[in-house]
Amino acid sequence: MNSSSARKTKGAGTFGLGFNYRIPNSPFGLFAEGKSWVYKLNDMGGALTGIDKTEFDVAWSGGVSYKLPF
């Protein structure tokens, strides 16, 4: 890898979506969230040499919430 490729900046994007639902007349609720990263690998050194493709990574989480009575 030459010194000029080590100083390049690569762009990336992120986006997400989520929801939160409160169960009527209850202290409980449900929630979920998804998040994604989009980036392109090219002109990289080391183990990534020769890779030229767009990556799309996704993570999600969800659960139950409880509102304390005070």
Secondary structure, 3 states (H helix, E strand, C coil): CCCCHHHCCCCEEEEEEEEEEECCCCCEEEEEEEEEEEEEECCCCHHHCCCCEEEEEEEEEEEEEECCCC
